[in-house]
Amino acid sequence: MRKRIFLTAALFWTGIILFFCLENAKDIPQINIQYIDKVIHSVFHFVFTMLWFLYLKKKLNSSNNVKPLVWAFVFSLVFGIAIELIQQFFTKTRTADVLDVLANATGATLACLAIILLNKYNRIIDKI
């Protein structure tokens, strides 16, 4: 049951990222805070990596967190790069940005660190 919940949450979050990253740039409200878009990218991929990790941990029925964590991290990186390429080649109001990929990687890395620390000090991940 938890596996289905984690998959639904991960797919829903993936859809949210796709929507906001491929939405017509003119339809997105402009916020005049320096680097806010990079923070948003980091948050998107932090949550993305966490949710996919939780699903993959259940799917792989893994007692070890390494394999699902690596898969979730790699999936986040590939997904983020794919979105940038789609923005560049298939949209008219968006362009690819290497700094967005770096922000995505930062969010994914922070999620991995959070998972490792939560598991090391609280064993929360093992209880899920």
DOLUM-875121 format. One record per atom (N, C-alpha, C): residue in three letters; residue number from 1; x, y, z. Coordinates in steps of 0.05 Angstrom, whole numbers, plus 5000, padded with zeros to 4 digits. Example, Ala and Ser with C-alpha at 12.3 -4.5 7.8 and 13.67 -1.06 7.14 Angstrom:
# DOLUM-875121
Ala|1|5264|4886|5156
Ala|1|5246|4910|5156
Ala|1|5264|4934|5156
Ser|2|5257|4955|5142
Ser|2|5273|4979|5143
Ser|2|5258|5001|5157
END
This chain:
# DOLUM-875121
Met|1|5016|4976|5000
Met|1|5000|5000|5000
Met|1|5017|5025|5000
Arg|2|5038|5025|5017
Arg|2|5056|5049|5017
Arg|2|5070|5053|4991
Lys|3|5077|5031|4978
Lys|3|5090|5033|4952
Lys|3|5073|5048|4933
Arg|4|5047|5042|4932
Arg|4|5029|5056|4914
Arg|4|5026|5085|4921
Ile|5|5025|5091|4946
Ile|5|5023|5119|4955
Ile|5|5048|5135|4947
Phe|6|5072|5122|4952
Phe|6|5097|5136|4944
Phe|6|5098|5140|4914
Leu|7|5090|5120|4898
Leu|7|5090|5122|4869
Leu|7|5071|5145|4860
Thr|8|5048|5145|4872
Thr|8|5028|5166|4864
Thr|8|5039|5194|4871
Ala|9|5051|5197|4894
Ala|9|5063|5223|4902
Ala|9|5086|5230|4884
Ala|10|5103|5211|4877
Ala|10|5126|5216|4860
Ala|10|5117|5224|4832
Leu|11|5098|5210|4821
Leu|11|5087|5217|4795
Leu|11|5074|5244|4795
Phe|12|5058|5250|4816
Phe|12|5045|5275|4818
Phe|12|5066|5298|4818
Trp|13|5087|5295|4835
Trp|13|5107|5315|4837
Trp|13|5122|5318|4810
Thr|14|5127|5296|4797
Thr|14|5140|5297|4771
Thr|14|5123|5313|4751
Gly|15|5097|5309|4752
Gly|15|5079|5325|4735
Gly|15|5079|5354|4742
Ile|16|5080|5361|4767
Ile|16|5082|5389|4776
Ile|16|5107|5402|4764
Ile|17|5130|5388|4767
Ile|17|5155|5399|4756
Ile|17|5152|5403|4726
Leu|18|5142|5383|4712
Leu|18|5139|5385|4683
Leu|18|5121|5409|4676
Phe|19|5099|5412|4690
Phe|19|5081|5434|4684
Phe|19|5094|5461|4687
Phe|20|5107|5465|4710
Phe|20|5119|5492|4715
Phe|20|5144|5497|4698
Cys|21|5158|5476|4691
Cys|21|5182|5480|4675
Cys|21|5177|5483|4645
Leu|22|5153|5473|4637
Leu|22|5147|5475|4608
Leu|22|5124|5495|4602
Glu|23|5113|5506|4623
Glu|23|5092|5527|4620
Glu|23|5103|5551|4605
Asn|24|5087|5563|4589
Asn|24|5095|5587|4574
Asn|24|5106|5607|4594
Ala|25|5130|5616|4589
Ala|25|5144|5634|4607
Ala|25|5129|5660|4612
Lys|26|5113|5668|4593
Lys|26|5098|5693|4595
Lys|26|5075|5690|4615
Asp|27|5066|5665|4620
Asp|27|5044|5659|4639
Asp|27|5053|5656|4668
Ile|28|5078|5657|4672
Ile|28|5089|5653|4700
Ile|28|5093|5681|4712
Pro|29|5082|5685|4736
Pro|29|5087|5711|4749
Pro|29|5116|5716|4754
Gln|30|5125|5740|4750
Gln|30|5153|5748|4755
Gln|30|5156|5756|4784
Ile|31|5176|5745|4797
Ile|31|5183|5752|4824
Ile|31|5211|5764|4824
Asn|32|5213|5788|4834
Asn|32|5239|5802|4832
Asn|32|5257|5796|4857
Ile|33|5263|5771|4861
Ile|33|5282|5763|4881
Ile|33|5304|5748|4867
Gln|34|5329|5758|4871
Gln|34|5351|5747|4857
Gln|34|5354|5717|4862
Tyr|35|5358|5702|4841
Tyr|35|5362|5673|4842
Tyr|35|5339|5657|4853
Ile|36|5315|5668|4855
Ile|36|5292|5653|4865
Ile|36|5286|5629|4847
Asp|37|5291|5632|4821
Asp|37|5286|5609|4803
Asp|37|5304|5586|4810
Lys|38|5329|5591|4818
Lys|38|5348|5570|4825
Lys|38|5340|5556|4851
Val|39|5330|5572|4870
Val|39|5320|5560|4895
Val|39|5296|5542|4889
Ile|40|5278|5551|4871
Ile|40|5255|5535|4864
Ile|40|5264|5509|4851
His|41|5283|5511|4833
His|41|5293|5486|4820
His|41|5305|5467|4841
Ser|42|5319|5478|4860
Ser|42|5331|5461|4881
Ser|42|5309|5448|4898
Val|43|5289|5463|4905
Val|43|5267|5451|4921
Val|43|5252|5430|4905
Phe|44|5246|5436|4879
Phe|44|5233|5416|4862
Phe|44|5248|5390|4862
His|45|5274|5391|4859
His|45|5290|5366|4857
His|45|5296|5354|4884
Phe|46|5296|5369|4905
Phe|46|5298|5358|4932
Phe|46|5274|5340|4937
Val|47|5250|5350|4933
Val|47|5226|5335|4937
Val|47|5224|5311|4917
Phe|48|5231|5316|4892
Phe|48|5231|5296|4871
Phe|48|5249|5272|4880
Thr|49|5273|5278|4889
Thr|49|5292|5256|4897
Thr|49|5281|5242|4921
Met|50|5271|5256|4941
Met|50|5260|5243|4965
Met|50|5237|5224|4958
Leu|51|5218|5234|4942
Leu|51|5195|5217|4935
Leu|51|5202|5193|4919
Trp|52|5220|5196|4899
Trp|52|5228|5173|4883
Trp|52|5245|5154|4899
Phe|53|5260|5164|4918
Phe|53|5275|5146|4936
Phe|53|5256|5129|4952
Leu|54|5236|5141|4964
Leu|54|5217|5126|4980
Leu|54|5203|5105|4964
Tyr|55|5195|5112|4940
Tyr|55|5182|5092|4923
Tyr|55|5201|5070|4915
Leu|56|5225|5077|4907
Leu|56|5244|5056|4898
Leu|56|5253|5039|4921
Lys|57|5255|5050|4945
Lys|57|5262|5033|4968
Lys|57|5241|5012|4972
Lys|58|5215|5019|4970
Lys|58|5194|4999|4972
Lys|58|5193|4980|4948
Lys|59|5197|4991|4925
Lys|59|5195|4975|4900
Lys|59|5218|4954|4900
Leu|60|5242|4962|4907
Leu|60|5264|4944|4907
Leu|60|5266|4927|4932
Asn|61|5247|4933|4951
Asn|61|5246|4918|4976
Asn|61|5274|4916|4989
Ser|62|5287|4939|4990
Ser|62|5315|4941|4997
Ser|62|5319|4947|5027
Ser|63|5335|4931|5040
Ser|63|5342|4937|5067
Ser|63|5365|4957|5068
Asn|64|5380|4959|5046
Asn|64|5402|4978|5043
Asn|64|5391|5002|5027
Asn|65|5398|5026|5036
Asn|65|5388|5050|5023
Asn|65|5405|5059|4999
Val|66|5428|5047|4995
Val|66|5446|5057|4975
Val|66|5434|5055|4947
Lys|67|5425|5031|4939
Lys|67|5415|5027|4912
Lys|67|5392|5046|4905
Pro|68|5370|5047|4922
Pro|68|5348|5065|4915
Pro|68|5357|5094|4915
Leu|69|5376|5101|4933
Leu|69|5385|5129|4934
Leu|69|5400|5137|4909
Val|70|5418|5119|4900
Val|70|5433|5124|4875
Val|70|5414|5127|4852
Trp|71|5394|5108|4850
Trp|71|5375|5109|4828
Trp|71|5359|5135|4828
Ala|72|5349|5143|4852
Ala|72|5334|5168|4854
Ala|72|5350|5192|4846
Phe|73|5375|5193|4855
Phe|73|5393|5215|4849
Phe|73|5398|5216|4819
Val|74|5405|5194|4806
Val|74|5410|5193|4778
Val|74|5385|5201|4762
Phe|75|5362|5190|4770
Phe|75|5337|5197|4757
Phe|75|5332|5227|4758
Ser|76|5337|5239|4781
Ser|76|5333|5268|4784
Ser|76|5351|5284|4765
Leu|77|5377|5276|4764
Leu|77|5395|5289|4746
Leu|77|5387|5286|4716
Val|78|5380|5262|4708
Val|78|5372|5257|4680
Val|78|5347|5272|4674
Phe|79|5327|5271|4692
Phe|79|5302|5285|4688
Phe|79|5306|5315|4686
Gly|80|5323|5327|4703
Gly|80|5329|5355|4702
Gly|80|5342|5364|4676
Ile|81|5361|5347|4666
Ile|81|5375|5353|4641
Ile|81|5355|5350|4618
Ala|82|5338|5330|4619
Ala|82|5318|5326|4597
Ala|82|5299|5350|4595
Ile|83|5291|5360|4618
Ile|83|5273|5384|4618
Ile|83|5287|5407|4605
Glu|84|5312|5412|4612
Glu|84|5327|5434|4600
Glu|84|5329|5431|4569
Leu|85|5334|5407|4560
Leu|85|5335|5402|4531
Leu|85|5308|5406|4518
Ile|86|5287|5397|4531
Ile|86|5260|5401|4520
Ile|86|5254|5431|4519
Gln|87|5262|5446|4540
Gln|87|5258|5475|4539
Gln|87|5272|5488|4516
Gln|88|5296|5479|4511
Gln|88|5312|5491|4490
Gln|88|5302|5484|4462
Phe|89|5294|5459|4458
Phe|89|5288|5451|4431
Phe|89|5258|5448|4424
Phe|90|5241|5448|4444
Phe|90|5212|5443|4438
Phe|90|5194|5465|4449
Thr|91|5204|5486|4461
Thr|91|5187|5508|4470
Thr|91|5197|5534|4457
Lys|92|5179|5553|4455
Lys|92|5186|5578|4443
Lys|92|5192|5600|4463
Thr|93|5184|5596|4488
Thr|93|5187|5617|4508
Thr|93|5207|5609|4530
Arg|94|5221|5586|4526
Arg|94|5240|5577|4546
Arg|94|5266|5570|4533
Thr|95|5287|5572|4549
Thr|95|5314|5565|4539
Thr|95|5328|5548|4561
Ala|96|5347|5532|4552
Ala|96|5362|5515|4571
Ala|96|5380|5533|4587
Asp|97|5386|5524|4612
Asp|97|5403|5540|4629
Asp|97|5420|5520|4645
Val|98|5446|5521|4642
Val|98|5464|5503|4657
Val|98|5462|5508|4687
Leu|99|5456|5533|4695
Leu|99|5453|5538|4723
Leu|99|5428|5525|4735
Asp|100|5408|5521|4719
Asp|100|5384|5506|4728
Asp|100|5392|5477|4733
Val|101|5408|5465|4716
Val|101|5417|5438|4720
Val|101|5434|5436|4745
Leu|102|5450|5456|4750
Leu|102|5466|5457|4775
Leu|102|5448|5459|4799
Ala|103|5427|5476|4797
Ala|103|5408|5479|4820
Ala|103|5393|5452|4824
Asn|104|5386|5439|4802
Asn|104|5372|5413|4805
Asn|104|5390|5393|4819
Ala|105|5415|5392|4811
Ala|105|5435|5374|4823
Ala|105|5439|5381|4853
Thr|106|5438|5406|4859
Thr|106|5441|5415|4887
Thr|106|5418|5405|4904
Gly|107|5393|5408|4893
Gly|107|5370|5397|4908
Gly|107|5371|5367|4911
Ala|108|5379|5353|4891
Ala|108|5381|5324|4892
Ala|108|5402|5315|4912
Thr|109|5425|5329|4912
Thr|109|5446|5323|4931
Thr|109|5438|5329|4960
Leu|110|5424|5351|4964
Leu|110|5414|5357|4991
Leu|110|5394|5336|5001
Ala|111|5377|5326|4982
Ala|111|5358|5305|4990
Ala|111|5373|5280|4998
Cys|112|5394|5272|4983
Cys|112|5410|5249|4990
Cys|112|5423|5252|5017
Leu|113|5434|5276|5022
Leu|113|5446|5281|5048
Leu|113|5426|5279|5071
Ala|114|5402|5290|5066
Ala|114|5381|5290|5086
Ala|114|5372|5261|5092
Ile|115|5370|5245|5071
Ile|115|5363|5216|5075
Ile|115|5384|5202|5091
Ile|116|5409|5206|5084
Ile|116|5431|5193|5098
Ile|116|5431|5202|5128
Leu|117|5429|5228|5133
Leu|117|5429|5238|5160
Leu|117|5405|5229|5176
Leu|118|5381|5229|5164
Leu|118|5357|5220|5178
Leu|118|5360|5190|5185
Asn|119|5371|5175|5167
Asn|119|5375|5147|5173
Asn|119|5396|5142|5194
Lys|120|5417|5157|5192
Lys|120|5440|5153|5210
Lys|120|5433|5159|5239
Tyr|121|5419|5181|5243
Tyr|121|5413|5191|5270
Tyr|121|5386|5182|5281
Asn|122|5367|5177|5264
Asn|122|5340|5171|5274
Asn|122|5329|5145|5264
Arg|123|5342|5133|5244
Arg|123|5331|5108|5232
Arg|123|5303|5112|5221
Ile|124|5296|5136|5214
Ile|124|5269|5142|5204
Ile|124|5265|5128|5178
Ile|125|5284|5128|5160
Ile|125|5281|5116|5134
Ile|125|5276|5086|5136
Asp|126|5289|5073|5155
Asp|126|5286|5044|5158
Asp|126|5257|5037|5168
Lys|127|5244|5056|5181
Lys|127|5218|5051|5192
Lys|127|5196|5055|5172
Ile|128|5202|5068|5149
Ile|128|5182|5074|5129
Ile|128|5176|5048|5113
END
